[in-house]
Amino acid sequence: MSIEIELKLSFNAKELDLVLEHPLLQTTGKRQKLYNIYYDTNELTLMRQNMAVRERKILRKLLLTLKINHTNAGGISQRSEWEAPTVQGQFDFQTLVDDPVIAQKLTLLSPQLIPIFTTDFTRRSWEVLFRGAKIEIAVDQGTIVTRRDGQLYEQKISEVELELKEGDPVTLFSLARVLSRRVRLHPTADSKAARGYKLFQNIQPSPLKPPPLVINPKSTPLETFERVCLECLSHLQINDVGILRDDDDEYIHQARVAMRRIRAAIKLFSPVLPMSFVSQWNGIWRDLANELGEARNWDVFCSELLPHLKEAFPNNQDIESLAKFAFQQRAKAHNQAVVSFSSRSYSVKLISFAEAVMSLGTHPEIKNRQKMIVASQSSAEPMVEENTQQFASRLLKGKHRRFMREVLIPNRNLEQSHELRLDLKKLRYSFDFFMELYPRKRISRYMKSLARAQELLGQMNDLATAEALLAQRNLDYVDIAQAWIIGRQSGYLSMMPKVLSGLTDLKPPWKG
């Protein structure tokens, strides 16, 4: 059994020559034709247990492989792998697998295994020494094929695999950045097996919300920050591919959520991060999120506010003209989003951020801080580094106090309401990272108490954004749509005191 650690990067098949022209790939490498059959039961039992069984044919040689997926964060996947020569159709798991429990489980399933899909591709590979690590670079091109309802379906493969043989996993991102100098290589979460299963099940791509985050309360804040950021990157990578297809507005929304969560994490963990890291990456993620801002704003206007305007003023010519303008602006903003997020620059930023996050432990500021902690142990007052539980409670208490001060401001105007919304959003994102650290019932009560205020403040922000969007028409008068928005803002503003009064007794989850 071996542990496979690899980073997958997709590329445009038309740019294969650019990939192969890189100086690191000018030495003589291997070229192989790989044909693989993936097996599972009719119920896809192996897939549901994060397992993949395949037979790989290389010329006259046949290999049986078992992979068990463990983690996938920021593009890097880790799997247990067993591989040995075999005879076609003979699944000798007792010989292949050195874990008796897994071997027995698979042996019982072997009579039920049937072909599910195949992968057929050409692999060009090189083994390189890079920054003290040994890495295999594989360039794969071919197809995934499956049969469904009597018909064949296929999907193209164009990807670079970087597999770590020896060394530090961060070097995979370092190498990916170097290989990306002339071509867009984009980190991708799905393995060939995962894509094959989706093709077999006819699972269409869809936007996804961030999954629950599980963290270790005893880990250091720096370790937790790395985990949070890599999980946020995975969430972003799942959704950013949908931005390029431009077939569902929710992809843009979820990509912005992922980027806002990364910025929230950088600010929240800034006390334990190098100042240069915070200033650099906070600005980069702010600018990336802004590149989707116009598209998201027009999406909200067209899908949420425009229907209300049409209902309030049916068959109104001014509203019809506004609708035409809004959809034109929305299309323009979406086109710009596609251009930005299909660029090499965007992919390099993702790779570079993952590299920077995973390299924080060796950053001079962090190493100096660790030396100070070690040196203080012989002093009268030794320094003790907080764990994640202590760090989270201290910071959340401060954010909670600031939010409660904002809540108590009387006669709040629109600008002050906007500031309150930002504080509430920061508080919400902070709790999202640390929800598992506190009793579930207390967290649930706390979040529900915030929900109504968050909804009202969000609606007010949508109106303020709509007002700014409509100003792009450069009218020299206030038209019916602007008047409706202003009136609605006044109504929401009058509701604020009652909504916020319910927050004065807000009980944070760290109190009994």
CORMODA-V679768 format. One record per helix or strand of 3 or more residues. SS is the DSSP state (~ for helix, > for strand). FROM is the first residue (numbers start at 1). LEN is the number of residues. Records with the same first field share a line. If there is no record, write none. Layout:
SS: FROM-LEN + FROM-LEN
This chain:
>: 2-9 + 30-11 + 51-8 + 61-13 + 76-10 + 114-17 + 133-16 + 151-16
~: 13-8 + 23-3 + 45-4 + 93-4 + 100-13 + 170-10 + 192-10 + 221-25 + 250-19 + 270-3 + 275-38 + 317-25 + 344-15 + 360-3 + 364-15 + 388-20 + 414-24 + 440-34 + 480-22
